[in-house]
Amino acid sequence: VHVAESGGGSVQAGESLRLACTAPGITSSRNCAGWFRQVPGKKREGVAAVFPESSRRYYADSVRGRFTIARDNAKSTLTLQMNRLKPEDTAMYYCGAATSCNDFYQLVKGGRLNYEGQGTQVSVSS
């Protein structure tokens, strides 16, 4: 499945970016779909996810209140609106999905998610 991730860039602290991940099926309500990030030399970190069959969302403590995840079913696109960006948000961001959010976070820690693409780089300068 072709996964297209986009929206990354270089911004100043306090600015916003909107990431998008388009892939057939990623927004299926049967999936836990989400975003994770990685800085070179560090472990992958789950950032946000939307639960299957639900509008319930999960956010990492470090981004809660600043980031918003959403599904656009008509466009098969998963988005991540990132506001009030901080230098510590600098990372490569990836989308992915699993059959449950428990599996999603386990695979973020060690494994490969469905729909995992090449990532999009976000760089935030102070």
N, CA and C atoms as an extended XYZ file, in Angstrom:
378
Properties=species:S:1:pos:R:3:atomname:S:1:resname:S:1:resid:I:1 pbc="F F F"
N         0.846       -1.189        0.000 N   VAL     1
C         0.000        0.000        0.000 CA  VAL     1
C         0.884        1.243        0.000 C   VAL     1
N         0.580        2.152       -0.905 N   HIS     2
C         1.352        3.389       -0.955 CA  HIS     2
C         0.870        4.349        0.130 C   HIS     2
N         1.811        4.831        0.928 N   VAL     3
C         1.515        5.780        1.987 CA  VAL     3
C         2.179        7.105        1.658 C   VAL     3
N         1.418        8.171        1.650 N   ALA     4
C         1.962        9.496        1.357 CA  ALA     4
C         1.858       10.363        2.596 C   ALA     4
N         3.009       10.658        3.200 N   GLU     5
C         3.066       11.552        4.363 CA  GLU     5
C         3.589       12.899        3.900 C   GLU     5
N         2.992       13.959        4.406 N   SER     6
C         3.389       15.295        3.980 CA  SER     6
C         3.110       16.295        5.087 C   SER     6
N         3.578       17.514        4.869 N   GLY     7
C         3.267       18.609        5.764 CA  GLY     7
C         4.383       19.038        6.690 C   GLY     7
N         5.471       18.275        6.718 N   GLY     8
C         6.577       18.665        7.569 CA  GLY     8
C         7.272       19.912        7.055 C   GLY     8
N         8.167       20.433        7.872 N   GLY     9
C         8.911       21.620        7.465 CA  GLY     9
C         9.710       22.177        8.612 C   GLY     9
N        10.309       23.332        8.375 N   SER    10
C        11.106       24.034        9.382 CA  SER    10
C        10.357       25.290        9.802 C   SER    10
N        10.092       25.403       11.104 N   VAL    11
C         9.337       26.540       11.619 CA  VAL    11
C        10.000       27.071       12.889 C   VAL    11
N         9.523       28.229       13.328 N   GLN    12
C         9.966       28.804       14.587 CA  GLN    12
C         9.077       28.285       15.718 C   GLN    12
N         9.618       28.300       16.910 N   ALA    13
C         8.820       27.909       18.074 CA  ALA    13
C         7.560       28.775       18.152 C   ALA    13
N         6.445       28.135       18.479 N   GLY    14
C         5.174       28.834       18.569 CA  GLY    14
C         4.331       28.751       17.305 C   GLY    14
N         4.946       28.370       16.207 N   GLU    15
C         4.215       28.271       14.950 CA  GLU    15
C         3.510       26.916       14.835 C   GLU    15
N         2.815       26.731       13.716 N   SER    16
C         1.996       25.528       13.529 CA  SER    16
C         2.364       24.806       12.239 C   SER    16
N         2.082       23.516       12.227 N   LEU    17
C         2.177       22.695       11.026 CA  LEU    17
C         1.024       21.700       11.037 C   LEU    17
N         0.639       21.267        9.856 N   ARG    18
C        -0.407       20.246        9.745 CA  ARG    18
C         0.145       19.099        8.903 C   ARG    18
N         0.291       17.955        9.518 N   LEU    19
C         0.765       16.774        8.821 CA  LEU    19
C        -0.411       16.004        8.244 C   LEU    19
N        -0.168       15.349        7.118 N   ALA    20
C        -1.202       14.531        6.491 CA  ALA    20
C        -0.608       13.194        6.069 C   ALA    20
N        -1.403       12.166        6.197 N   CYS    21
C        -1.005       10.815        5.792 CA  CYS    21
C        -2.159       10.223        4.999 C   CYS    21
N        -1.905        9.966        3.725 N   THR    22
C        -2.953        9.455        2.846 CA  THR    22
C        -2.614        8.041        2.402 C   THR    22
N        -3.551        7.135        2.624 N   ALA    23
C        -3.372        5.743        2.200 CA  ALA    23
C        -4.734        5.079        2.189 C   ALA    23
N        -5.018        4.290        1.192 N   PRO    24
C        -6.307        3.600        1.152 CA  PRO    24
C        -6.481        2.723        2.388 C   PRO    24
N        -7.538        2.968        3.130 N   GLY    25
C        -7.846        2.115        4.268 CA  GLY    25
C        -7.350        2.592        5.612 C   GLY    25
N        -6.425        3.565        5.628 N   ILE    26
C        -5.858        3.949        6.920 CA  ILE    26
C        -6.908        4.565        7.843 C   ILE    26
N        -7.914        5.201        7.279 N   THR    27
C        -8.926        5.840        8.120 CA  THR    27
C       -10.094        4.909        8.429 C   THR    27
N        -9.977        3.635        8.068 N   SER    28
C       -11.035        2.678        8.402 CA  SER    28
C       -11.321        2.706        9.900 C   SER    28
N       -12.586        2.660       10.241 N   SER    29
C       -12.955        2.690       11.660 CA  SER    29
C       -12.512        1.415       12.378 C   SER    29
N       -12.073        0.413       11.639 N   ARG    30
C       -11.571       -0.820       12.272 CA  ARG    30
C       -10.123       -0.649       12.762 C   ARG    30
N        -9.479        0.431       12.344 N   ASN    31
C        -8.080        0.657       12.713 CA  ASN    31
C        -7.938        1.587       13.900 C   ASN    31
N        -6.899        1.333       14.690 N   CYS    32
C        -6.351        2.381       15.532 CA  CYS    32
C        -5.287        3.049       14.670 C   CYS    32
N        -5.500        4.277       14.302 N   ALA    33
C        -4.573        4.993       13.421 CA  ALA    33
C        -3.921        6.126       14.201 C   ALA    33
N        -2.650        6.342       13.940 N   GLY    34
C        -1.987        7.386       14.715 CA  GLY    34
C        -0.670        7.827       14.136 C   GLY    34
N        -0.005        8.647       14.911 N   TRP    35
C         1.290        9.218       14.548 CA  TRP    35
C         2.311        8.904       15.637 C   TRP    35
N         3.525        8.655       15.201 N   PHE    36
C         4.624        8.533       16.146 CA  PHE    36
C         5.815        9.310       15.584 C   PHE    36
N         6.811        9.551       16.413 N   ARG    37
C         7.961       10.324       15.971 CA  ARG    37
C         9.248        9.693       16.467 C   ARG    37
N        10.324       10.052       15.814 N   GLN    38
C        11.627        9.528       16.207 CA  GLN    38
C        12.711       10.556       15.950 C   GLN    38
N        13.559       10.709       16.930 N   VAL    39
C        14.767       11.516       16.823 CA  VAL    39
C        15.933       10.539       16.693 C   VAL    39
N        16.888       10.805       15.821 N   PRO    40
C        18.022        9.884       15.659 CA  PRO    40
C        18.682        9.561       16.995 C   PRO    40
N        18.884        8.274       17.252 N   GLY    41
C        19.521        7.847       18.482 CA  GLY    41
C        18.573        7.668       19.644 C   GLY    41
N        17.300        7.983       19.446 N   LYS    42
C        16.316        7.842       20.526 CA  LYS    42
C        15.214        6.878       20.107 C   LYS    42
N        14.456        6.409       21.087 N   LYS    43
C        13.358        5.488       20.813 CA  LYS    43
C        12.194        6.191       20.140 C   LYS    43
N        11.413        5.451       19.418 N   ARG    44
C        10.201        5.975       18.805 CA  ARG    44
C         9.203        6.319       19.904 C   ARG    44
N         8.433        7.363       19.667 N   GLU    45
C         7.473        7.840       20.661 CA  GLU    45
C         6.106        7.977       20.016 C   GLU    45
N         5.111        7.304       20.585 N   GLY    46
C         3.752        7.480       20.116 CA  GLY    46
C         3.261        8.863       20.477 C   GLY    46
N         2.725        9.585       19.515 N   VAL    47
C         2.320       10.971       19.722 CA  VAL    47
C         0.808       11.088       19.906 C   VAL    47
N         0.063       10.477       19.002 N   ALA    48
C        -1.395       10.586       19.050 CA  ALA    48
C        -2.013        9.429       18.292 C   ALA    48
N        -3.196        9.029       18.712 N   ALA    49
C        -3.895        7.946       18.030 CA  ALA    49
C        -5.392        8.112       18.199 C   ALA    49
N        -6.126        7.620       17.218 N   VAL    50
C        -7.586        7.619       17.305 CA  VAL    50
C        -8.041        6.174       17.359 C   VAL    50
N        -8.901        5.872       18.329 N   PHE    51
C        -9.306        4.498       18.597 CA  PHE    51
C       -10.216        3.964       17.499 C   PHE    51
N       -10.207        2.658       17.281 N   PRO    52
C       -11.132        2.075       16.314 CA  PRO    52
C       -12.569        2.160       16.808 C   PRO    52
N       -13.480        2.262       15.870 N   GLU    53
C       -14.919        2.281       16.169 CA  GLU    53
C       -15.272        3.340       17.212 C   GLU    53
N       -14.538        4.426       17.247 N   SER    54
C       -14.742        5.416       18.300 CA  SER    54
C       -14.158        6.753       17.881 C   SER    54
N       -14.632        7.810       18.530 N   SER    55
C       -14.006        9.118       18.327 CA  SER    55
C       -12.969        9.395       19.413 C   SER    55
N       -12.772        8.411       20.281 N   ARG    56
C       -11.818        8.576       21.386 CA  ARG    56
C       -10.406        8.730       20.833 C   ARG    56
N        -9.676        9.640       21.431 N   ARG    57
C        -8.309        9.909       21.008 CA  ARG    57
C        -7.354        9.822       22.180 C   ARG    57
N        -6.107        9.467       21.859 N   TYR    58
C        -5.056        9.436       22.864 CA  TYR    58
C        -3.965       10.407       22.433 C   TYR    58
N        -3.425       11.131       23.411 N   TYR    59
C        -2.303       12.032       23.149 CA  TYR    59
C        -1.219       11.808       24.188 C   TYR    59
N         0.019       11.850       23.747 N   ALA    60
C         1.134       11.839       24.683 CA  ALA    60
C         1.072       13.101       25.547 C   ALA    60
N         1.520       12.994       26.772 N   ASP    61
C         1.480       14.131       27.686 CA  ASP    61
C         2.207       15.344       27.114 C   ASP    61
N         3.269       15.082       26.360 N   SER    62
C         4.101       16.165       25.844 CA  SER    62
C         3.407       16.990       24.760 C   SER    62
N         2.318       16.461       24.183 N   VAL    63
C         1.660       17.181       23.089 CA  VAL    63
C         0.193       17.488       23.381 C   VAL    63
N        -0.338       16.934       24.461 N   ARG    64
C        -1.762       17.124       24.765 CA  ARG    64
C        -2.062       18.614       24.923 C   ARG    64
N        -3.138       19.047       24.267 N   GLY    65
C        -3.519       20.455       24.299 CA  GLY    65
C        -2.921       21.269       23.167 C   GLY    65
N        -1.930       20.707       22.478 N   ARG    66
C        -1.297       21.429       21.361 CA  ARG    66
C        -1.534       20.723       20.025 C   ARG    66
N        -1.617       19.399       20.046 N   PHE    67
C        -1.789       18.618       18.817 CA  PHE    67
C        -3.206       18.058       18.757 C   PHE    67
N        -3.727       17.926       17.542 N   THR    68
C        -5.047       17.336       17.332 CA  THR    68
C        -4.977       16.359       16.171 C   THR    68
N        -5.406       15.132       16.426 N   ILE    69
C        -5.435       14.108       15.373 CA  ILE    69
C        -6.859       14.007       14.830 C   ILE    69
N        -6.961       13.762       13.524 N   ALA    70
C        -8.282       13.655       12.922 CA  ALA    70
C        -8.233       12.699       11.741 C   ALA    70
N        -9.394       12.106       11.462 N   ARG    71
C        -9.560       11.223       10.293 CA  ARG    71
C       -10.460       11.921        9.296 C   ARG    71
N       -10.042       11.954        8.036 N   ASP    72
C       -10.884       12.439        6.945 CA  ASP    72
C       -11.172       11.225        6.073 C   ASP    72
N       -12.311       10.591        6.346 N   ASN    73
C       -12.604        9.339        5.649 CA  ASN    73
C       -12.790        9.537        4.153 C   ASN    73
N       -13.371       10.646        3.757 N   ALA    74
C       -13.623       10.897        2.337 CA  ALA    74
C       -12.325       10.962        1.541 C   ALA    74
N       -11.257       11.398        2.195 N   LYS    75
C        -9.972       11.545        1.508 CA  LYS    75
C        -8.971       10.467        1.917 C   LYS    75
N        -9.408        9.496        2.738 N   SER    76
C        -8.496        8.451        3.243 CA  SER    76
C        -7.233        9.073        3.829 C   SER    76
N        -7.430       10.131        4.605 N   THR    77
C        -6.305       10.896        5.125 CA  THR    77
C        -6.393       11.044        6.631 C   THR    77
N        -5.269       10.792        7.276 N   LEU    78
C        -5.110       10.999        8.706 CA  LEU    78
C        -4.287       12.269        8.881 C   LEU    78
N        -4.773       13.196        9.701 N   THR    79
C        -4.046       14.447        9.873 CA  THR    79
C        -3.599       14.638       11.316 C   THR    79
N        -2.590       15.480       11.475 N   LEU    80
C        -2.106       15.870       12.793 CA  LEU    80
C        -1.868       17.366       12.757 C   LEU    80
N        -2.747       18.111       13.395 N   GLN    81
C        -2.585       19.552       13.506 CA  GLN    81
C        -1.695       19.822       14.704 C   GLN    81
N        -0.578       20.486       14.471 N   MET    82
C         0.403       20.744       15.531 CA  MET    82
C         0.510       22.246       15.748 C   MET    82
N         0.063       22.706       16.892 N   ASN    83
C         0.107       24.120       17.242 CA  ASN    83
C         1.115       24.366       18.353 C   ASN    83
N         1.520       25.611       18.487 N   ARG    84
C         2.455       26.020       19.545 CA  ARG    84
C         3.639       25.059       19.605 C   ARG    84
N         4.253       24.864       18.451 N   LEU    85
C         5.361       23.921       18.359 CA  LEU    85
C         6.549       24.371       19.208 C   LEU    85
N         7.262       23.375       19.711 N   LYS    86
C         8.424       23.607       20.567 CA  LYS    86
C         9.654       22.957       19.926 C   LYS    86
N        10.844       23.421       20.258 N   PRO    87
C        12.050       22.775       19.709 CA  PRO    87
C        12.096       21.273       20.006 C   PRO    87
N        11.561       20.856       21.132 N   GLU    88
C        11.591       19.433       21.474 CA  GLU    88
C        10.622       18.598       20.642 C   GLU    88
N         9.808       19.253       19.812 N   ASP    89
C         8.951       18.522       18.868 CA  ASP    89
C         9.709       18.132       17.602 C   ASP    89
N        10.929       18.611       17.460 N   THR    90
C        11.727       18.291       16.287 CA  THR    90
C        11.959       16.797       16.192 C   THR    90
N        11.569       16.204       15.064 N   ALA    91
C        11.677       14.754       14.869 CA  ALA    91
C        11.191       14.412       13.470 C   ALA    91
N        11.404       13.156       13.095 N   MET    92
C        10.757       12.615       11.906 CA  MET    92
C         9.421       12.046       12.374 C   MET    92
N         8.353       12.420       11.711 N   TYR    93
C         7.016       11.984       12.080 CA  TYR    93
C         6.496       10.951       11.082 C   TYR    93
N         5.897        9.899       11.614 N   TYR    94
C         5.375        8.803       10.804 CA  TYR    94
C         3.923        8.532       11.189 C   TYR    94
N         3.151        8.078       10.217 N   CYS    95
C         1.818        7.595       10.521 CA  CYS    95
C         1.837        6.072       10.498 C   CYS    95
N         0.783        5.486       11.014 N   GLY    96
C         0.668        4.044       11.019 CA  GLY    96
C        -0.664        3.622       11.587 C   GLY    96
N        -0.945        2.335       11.527 N   ALA    97
C        -2.203        1.820       12.052 CA  ALA    97
C        -2.031        0.383       12.523 C   ALA    97
N        -2.937       -0.019       13.388 N   ALA    98
C        -2.974       -1.389       13.899 CA  ALA    98
C        -4.426       -1.719       14.226 C   ALA    98
N        -4.684       -2.959       14.554 N   THR    99
C        -6.058       -3.361       14.810 CA  THR    99
C        -6.561       -2.910       16.176 C   THR    99
N        -5.660       -2.550       17.059 N   SER   100
C        -6.054       -2.000       18.346 CA  SER   100
C        -5.015       -0.975       18.774 C   SER   100
N        -5.391       -0.076       19.654 N   CYS   101
C        -4.421        0.918       20.096 CA  CYS   101
C        -3.360        0.300       21.008 C   CYS   101
N        -3.695       -0.782       21.677 N   ASN   102
C        -2.670       -1.494       22.438 CA  ASN   102
C        -1.593       -2.018       21.489 C   ASN   102
N        -2.022       -2.616       20.384 N   ASP   103
C        -1.064       -3.090       19.379 CA  ASP   103
C        -0.298       -1.926       18.764 C   ASP   103
N        -0.986       -0.824       18.541 N   PHE   104
C        -0.333        0.348       17.943 CA  PHE   104
C         0.869        0.754       18.782 C   PHE   104
N         0.656        0.910       20.069 N   TYR   105
C         1.746        1.391       20.915 CA  TYR   105
C         2.814        0.338       21.138 C   TYR   105
N         2.431       -0.944       21.126 N   GLN   106
C         3.445       -1.992       21.224 CA  GLN   106
C         4.336       -1.997       19.996 C   GLN   106
N         3.716       -1.820       18.813 N   LEU   107
C         4.485       -1.817       17.572 CA  LEU   107
C         5.319       -0.553       17.427 C   LEU   107
N         4.858        0.561       17.993 N   VAL   108
C         5.686        1.767       18.003 CA  VAL   108
C         6.977        1.477       18.768 C   VAL   108
N         6.848        0.756       19.869 N   LYS   109
C         8.018        0.439       20.690 CA  LYS   109
C         8.972       -0.502       19.982 C   LYS   109
N         8.405       -1.426       19.210 N   GLY   110
C         9.280       -2.385       18.548 CA  GLY   110
C         8.527       -3.211       17.536 C   GLY   110
N         8.558       -2.808       16.297 N   GLY   111
C         7.829       -3.519       15.265 CA  GLY   111
C         7.523       -2.591       14.117 C   GLY   111
N         6.721       -3.099       13.224 N   ARG   112
C         6.331       -2.288       12.077 CA  ARG   112
C         4.813       -2.245       11.990 C   ARG   112
N         4.318       -1.029       11.920 N   LEU   113
C         2.879       -0.825       11.831 CA  LEU   113
C         2.408       -0.988       10.398 C   LEU   113
N         1.135       -1.248       10.257 N   ASN   114
C         0.513       -1.146        8.936 CA  ASN   114
C         0.579        0.303        8.488 C   ASN   114
N         0.729        0.522        7.202 N   TYR   115
C         0.730        1.860        6.606 CA  TYR   115
C         1.920        2.707        7.037 C   TYR   115
N         2.925        2.102        7.598 N   GLU   116
C         4.079        2.897        8.028 CA  GLU   116
C         4.848        3.362        6.803 C   GLU   116
N         5.010        4.684        6.674 N   GLY   117
C         5.643        5.240        5.493 CA  GLY   117
C         7.055        5.712        5.747 C   GLY   117
N         7.514        6.640        4.907 N   GLN   118
C         8.887        7.132        4.967 CA  GLN   118
C         9.052        8.278        5.958 C   GLN   118
N         7.946        8.841        6.403 N   GLY   119
C         8.015        9.899        7.388 CA  GLY   119
C         8.114       11.281        6.770 C   GLY   119
N         7.871       12.287        7.609 N   THR   120
C         8.015       13.672        7.199 CA  THR   120
C         8.716       14.417        8.333 C   THR   120
N         9.729       15.195        7.980 N   GLN   121
C        10.584       15.835        8.973 CA  GLN   121
C         9.961       17.134        9.482 C   GLN   121
N         9.960       17.274       10.805 N   VAL   122
C         9.533       18.509       11.452 CA  VAL   122
C        10.719       19.060       12.230 C   VAL   122
N        11.069       20.312       11.952 N   SER   123
C        12.183       20.961       12.641 CA  SER   123
C        11.685       22.274       13.223 C   SER   123
N        11.863       22.440       14.526 N   VAL   124
C        11.395       23.629       15.212 CA  VAL   124
C        12.584       24.319       15.861 C   VAL   124
N        12.811       25.556       15.505 N   SER   125
C        13.936       26.297       16.069 CA  SER   125
C        13.434       27.308       17.098 C   SER   125
N        14.294       27.588       18.055 N   SER   126
C        13.903       28.503       19.137 CA  SER   126
C        14.169       29.952       18.765 C   SER   126
